[in-house]
Amino acid sequence: MEQILNEYCKQFNPGLLLLSRPTGSGKTYTVLDFIYSNFEEFAAQNRKILFITNLKKNLPIDELKKRFVADGKEDEFDKYVLFIDSNIDTVLKNLLAIDDEIPDQFKTEIYKKLKSHIEILQNRQLPKEVKDSWETEIRKIIEPKFRKTIIEALKNNFKAKKDRISAIKNDREYQWI
């Protein structure tokens, strides 16, 4: 598999590679080795290595970081590795911390429901079934409704997409997004 990665991924403009191998065949660790061994070469060529998976456990980001740290390359890890959480994971991790930054216009009933659900989920004694049920409700119903209110507010205040993006990047009222 290592040979496949080296031959395929080091081509100019190789496109996507789908690795479909049995569980336990070493896909994850081979890919981690490839990423770590080749990130500098790819960065020098202004190329990127994208690892896309539907399960976060398939890319043990902490293990990858340990490899960088062990070789004194933590700065390179911070510079070249980007891990993108799902919308729901980002909201669950960050909403309470940025609550003070969110303008009152966005603190609607759906926001308050989202916030209260997240606060309840922080109870470590919550049974797993209850926690899973609340997380599912947040993921499927509450967070999408809240996101929709944000999108509507942006579209009402900024007609062009580039203006909406600019507002999120530069306007304090929207940077929390």
LUMSE-322675 format. One line per 2 residues: number of its first residue (from 1); their letters; for each residue y, x, z of N, C-alpha, C. Coordinates in steps of 0.05 Angstrom, whole numbers, plus 5000, padded with zeros to 4 digits. Layout:
BEGIN
NUM	A	Y X Z Y X Z Y X Z ~ ... $
END
This chain:
BEGIN
1	ME	4976 5017 5000 5000 5000 5000 5025 5017 5000 ~ 5023 5040 5014 5046 5059 5014 5053 5068 4986 $
3	QI	5032 5073 4970 5036 5082 4942 5050 5060 4926 ~ 5041 5035 4930 5053 5012 4916 5083 5011 4922 $
5	LN	5090 5013 4948 5119 5012 4956 5134 5035 4943 ~ 5123 5059 4944 5138 5082 4932 5141 5079 4902 $
7	EY	5120 5071 4889 5122 5069 4860 5139 5046 4851 ~ 5137 5023 4864 5151 4999 4855 5181 5000 4864 $
9	CK	5185 5005 4890 5212 5003 4901 5231 5025 4892 ~ 5220 5047 4885 5238 5070 4877 5245 5069 4847 $
11	QF	5236 5049 4833 5244 5045 4805 5274 5037 4805 ~ 5287 5041 4782 5314 5031 4779 5312 5000 4775 $
13	NP	5326 4985 4792 5327 4956 4789 5299 4943 4789 ~ 5283 4947 4810 5256 4937 4809 5252 4907 4813 $
15	GL	5272 4894 4824 5269 4865 4830 5254 4861 4856 ~ 5241 4838 4859 5227 4832 4883 5198 4840 4882 $
17	LL	5188 4847 4905 5160 4854 4907 5148 4835 4929 ~ 5128 4820 4922 5115 4802 4940 5089 4816 4949 $
19	LS	5088 4822 4975 5064 4834 4986 5047 4813 4999 ~ 5025 4806 4987 5007 4786 4998 4981 4799 5004 $
21	RP	4978 4806 5029 4954 4819 5039 4944 4805 5064 ~ 4919 4809 5071 4908 4795 5095 4922 4804 5120 $
23	TG	4922 4785 5140 4933 4792 5166 4918 4816 5177 ~ 4933 4834 5189 4921 4857 5201 4917 4881 5183 $
25	SG	4926 4878 5158 4922 4900 5139 4943 4921 5140 ~ 4963 4918 5157 4983 4939 5162 5008 4936 5145 $
27	KT	5013 4912 5134 5037 4907 5117 5062 4914 5132 ~ 5065 4903 5155 5090 4906 5170 5096 4935 5176 $
29	YT	5076 4949 5186 5081 4977 5194 5085 4995 5170 ~ 5071 4989 5148 5075 5005 5124 5104 5001 5114 $
31	VL	5114 4976 5115 5141 4970 5106 5161 4983 5124 ~ 5156 4982 5151 5174 4996 5169 5176 5026 5163 $
33	DF	5152 5038 5158 5152 5066 5151 5168 5071 5125 ~ 5164 5054 5106 5179 5057 5080 5209 5055 5085 $
35	IY	5217 5035 5100 5246 5031 5105 5257 5056 5119 ~ 5244 5064 5140 5254 5087 5155 5254 5113 5138 $
37	SN	5233 5117 5123 5231 5141 5107 5250 5142 5084 ~ 5260 5119 5075 5275 5118 5050 5304 5108 5052 $
39	FE	5312 5100 5076 5339 5088 5078 5361 5107 5069 ~ 5358 5132 5075 5380 5151 5068 5382 5154 5037 $
41	EF	5359 5156 5024 5359 5158 4995 5371 5133 4982 ~ 5364 5110 4992 5374 5085 4981 5404 5083 4987 $
43	AA	5413 5091 5011 5441 5090 5017 5457 5109 4999 ~ 5447 5132 4994 5461 5151 4977 5464 5141 4949 $
45	QN	5446 5123 4940 5447 5111 4914 5461 5084 4914 ~ 5472 5078 4937 5486 5052 4941 5467 5028 4935 $
47	RK	5442 5032 4943 5421 5011 4939 5414 5000 4966 ~ 5401 4977 4966 5393 4964 4991 5364 4959 4991 $
49	IL	5352 4959 5015 5325 4950 5019 5327 4923 5034 ~ 5317 4902 5021 5317 4876 5034 5289 4869 5042 $
51	FI	5286 4862 5067 5260 4853 5077 5264 4824 5085 ~ 5252 4806 5071 5256 4777 5076 5230 4765 5085 $
53	TN	5231 4750 5106 5207 4738 5117 5214 4711 5129 ~ 5195 4693 5130 5200 4667 5142 5194 4668 5172 $
55	LK	5182 4690 5182 5176 4693 5210 5189 4719 5220 ~ 5206 4716 5240 5219 4740 5251 5200 4760 5262 $
57	KN	5177 4751 5272 5158 4769 5284 5146 4788 5262 ~ 5150 4781 5237 5140 4798 5215 5157 4823 5211 $
59	LP	5180 4824 5223 5196 4848 5222 5205 4855 5250 ~ 5190 4872 5264 5197 4879 5291 5221 4898 5291 $
61	ID	5245 4886 5292 5270 4900 5289 5273 4921 5312 ~ 5264 4914 5336 5266 4933 5358 5249 4958 5353 $
63	EL	5226 4954 5342 5209 4977 5336 5222 4995 5314 ~ 5234 4983 5295 5249 4998 5274 5271 5014 5287 $
65	KK	5286 5001 5304 5308 5015 5318 5298 5038 5334 ~ 5276 5035 5348 5265 5057 5364 5259 5082 5347 $
67	RF	5251 5077 5322 5246 5100 5304 5272 5115 5299 ~ 5294 5100 5294 5320 5113 5289 5329 5127 5314 $
69	VA	5327 5114 5337 5337 5126 5362 5321 5151 5369 ~ 5295 5151 5366 5278 5174 5372 5286 5198 5356 $
71	DG	5297 5195 5332 5306 5217 5316 5336 5222 5317 ~ 5349 5209 5336 5378 5213 5339 5394 5201 5317 $
73	KE	5384 5179 5305 5397 5166 5283 5406 5138 5289 ~ 5413 5133 5314 5421 5106 5322 5446 5097 5306 $
75	DE	5465 5115 5301 5488 5108 5286 5481 5098 5257 ~ 5461 5111 5246 5452 5103 5219 5439 5075 5220 $
77	FD	5424 5070 5242 5412 5044 5245 5435 5023 5245 ~ 5455 5028 5262 5477 5009 5264 5492 5006 5238 $
79	KY	5494 5027 5222 5508 5026 5197 5492 5013 5174 ~ 5467 5018 5173 5451 5010 5149 5432 4987 5153 $
81	VL	5427 4979 5178 5407 4957 5183 5422 4932 5192 ~ 5417 4911 5178 5429 4885 5185 5406 4865 5188 $
83	FI	5405 4853 5211 5386 4832 5216 5401 4806 5218 ~ 5393 4787 5201 5407 4761 5200 5389 4740 5213 $
85	DS	5399 4728 5234 5385 4706 5247 5389 4681 5231 ~ 5372 4662 5236 5376 4635 5225 5401 4622 5237 $
87	NI	5411 4601 5225 5434 4587 5236 5429 4579 5264 ~ 5405 4567 5269 5400 4556 5296 5398 4579 5316 $
89	DT	5385 4601 5310 5384 4623 5329 5411 4634 5335 ~ 5428 4636 5315 5455 4646 5319 5471 4627 5337 $
91	VL	5468 4602 5333 5482 4582 5350 5471 4583 5378 ~ 5445 4584 5382 5433 4585 5408 5442 4610 5424 $
93	KN	5444 4632 5410 5451 4658 5423 5481 4660 5429 ~ 5498 4647 5413 5527 4654 5414 5546 4631 5422 $
95	LL	5538 4606 5419 5557 4584 5422 5570 4584 5450 ~ 5554 4587 5471 5566 4586 5498 5585 4609 5503 $
97	AI	5579 4632 5491 5596 4656 5495 5623 4653 5481 ~ 5625 4637 5460 5650 4634 5445 5663 4607 5450 $
99	DD	5653 4592 5469 5664 4566 5474 5695 4566 5477 ~ 5705 4585 5491 5735 4586 5496 5750 4591 5470 $
101	EI	5738 4603 5450 5751 4609 5425 5752 4585 5406 ~ 5735 4565 5411 5733 4542 5392 5756 4523 5398 $
103	PD	5772 4517 5378 5795 4499 5382 5785 4471 5389 ~ 5802 4456 5403 5795 4429 5412 5788 4411 5389 $
105	QF	5799 4415 5366 5794 4397 5343 5764 4397 5336 ~ 5750 4419 5342 5721 4421 5336 5703 4412 5359 $
107	KT	5715 4407 5382 5700 4400 5406 5695 4369 5406 ~ 5682 4360 5386 5676 4332 5382 5652 4324 5400 $
109	EI	5644 4299 5398 5620 4290 5413 5595 4305 5405 ~ 5592 4311 5379 5568 4325 5370 5569 4354 5381 $
111	YK	5593 4366 5383 5595 4392 5394 5587 4391 5424 ~ 5597 4372 5438 5591 4370 5466 5561 4366 5471 $
113	KL	5548 4351 5453 5519 4346 5455 5504 4373 5450 ~ 5513 4387 5430 5501 4413 5423 5504 4432 5447 $
115	KS	5528 4434 5457 5532 4452 5480 5515 4444 5504 ~ 5514 4418 5510 5498 4410 5534 5468 4416 5529 $
117	HI	5458 4412 5505 5430 4418 5499 5425 4448 5503 ~ 5443 4464 5494 5439 4493 5496 5440 4501 5526 $
119	EI	5458 4490 5541 5459 4496 5570 5433 4488 5583 ~ 5422 4465 5576 5397 4456 5588 5374 4475 5580 $
121	LQ	5374 4484 5556 5353 4502 5546 5353 4529 5561 ~ 5375 4536 5574 5376 4561 5588 5361 4560 5615 $
123	NR	5352 4536 5623 5336 4533 5647 5308 4544 5641 ~ 5302 4567 5653 5276 4580 5649 5252 4564 5659 $
125	QL	5257 4545 5676 5235 4530 5687 5228 4505 5670 ~ 5242 4502 5648 5237 4480 5630 5209 4483 5618 $
127	PK	5193 4462 5619 5167 4464 5606 5169 4470 5576 ~ 5150 4485 5566 5151 4493 5538 5153 4470 5519 $
129	EV	5139 4448 5524 5139 4425 5506 5167 4413 5505 ~ 5181 4412 5528 5208 4401 5529 5227 4419 5514 $
131	KD	5224 4445 5520 5241 4465 5506 5238 4463 5476 ~ 5213 4462 5467 5207 4460 5438 5220 4435 5426 $
133	SW	5217 4413 5441 5228 4387 5431 5259 4388 5429 ~ 5272 4400 5449 5301 4402 5448 5310 4421 5426 $
135	ET	5296 4443 5423 5303 4462 5401 5300 4449 5374 ~ 5279 4433 5371 5275 4419 5346 5297 4399 5340 $
137	EI	5305 4385 5361 5327 4365 5358 5353 4380 5350 ~ 5358 4402 5363 5382 4418 5356 5380 4427 5327 $
139	RK	5357 4439 5319 5354 4450 5293 5356 4429 5271 ~ 5343 4406 5275 5341 4386 5254 5364 4366 5254 $
141	II	5376 4361 5276 5396 4339 5278 5424 4349 5287 ~ 5425 4360 5311 5451 4365 5323 5466 4387 5310 $
143	EP	5454 4411 5306 5468 4433 5294 5477 4427 5265 ~ 5460 4414 5249 5469 4407 5221 5493 4388 5222 $
145	KF	5493 4369 5240 5516 4351 5242 5541 4366 5250 ~ 5539 4384 5269 5562 4400 5277 5571 4418 5255 $
147	RK	5553 4430 5241 5560 4447 5218 5575 4430 5197 ~ 5566 4406 5193 5579 4388 5173 5608 4383 5181 $
149	TI	5613 4379 5207 5641 4375 5215 5658 4399 5210 ~ 5647 4423 5213 5661 4447 5208 5667 4449 5178 $
151	IE	5647 4444 5161 5651 4445 5132 5672 4425 5123 ~ 5671 4401 5134 5691 4381 5127 5719 4389 5134 $
153	AL	5722 4400 5159 5749 4410 5167 5759 4432 5149 ~ 5742 4450 5142 5750 4472 5124 5758 4461 5097 $
155	KN	5742 4442 5086 5749 4431 5060 5774 4415 5061 ~ 5780 4401 5083 5804 4386 5085 5829 4404 5087 $
157	NF	5826 4427 5099 5849 4445 5104 5852 4466 5082 ~ 5830 4472 5067 5831 4493 5047 5815 4483 5023 $
159	KA	5829 4477 5002 5816 4466 4978 5798 4485 4963 ~ 5806 4510 4961 5790 4530 4946 5771 4545 4965 $
161	KK	5748 4550 4955 5727 4564 4970 5738 4591 4981 ~ 5752 4606 4964 5762 4632 4972 5782 4629 4995 $
163	DR	5797 4607 4996 5815 4602 5018 5800 4596 5044 ~ 5778 4582 5042 5762 4576 5065 5750 4602 5077 $
165	IS	5740 4619 5059 5728 4644 5067 5750 4662 5080 ~ 5773 4662 5068 5795 4678 5079 5803 4668 5106 $
167	AI	5804 4642 5110 5811 4630 5136 5791 4639 5158 ~ 5765 4638 5151 5744 4647 5170 5747 4676 5177 $
169	KN	5755 4692 5157 5758 4721 5162 5783 4728 5177 ~ 5805 4713 5171 5832 4723 5180 5847 4704 5199 $
171	DR	5841 4679 5200 5856 4660 5216 5842 4656 5243 ~ 5856 4662 5264 5844 4661 5291 5831 4634 5297 $
173	EY	5842 4613 5286 5832 4586 5291 5804 4582 5279 ~ 5797 4599 5260 5771 4595 5247 5752 4619 5250 $
175	QW	5762 4641 5261 5745 4665 5263 5720 4662 5280 ~ 5720 4643 5298 5697 4638 5315 5673 4629 5298 $
177	I	5678 4618 5274 5657 4608 5257 5640 4631 5248 $
END
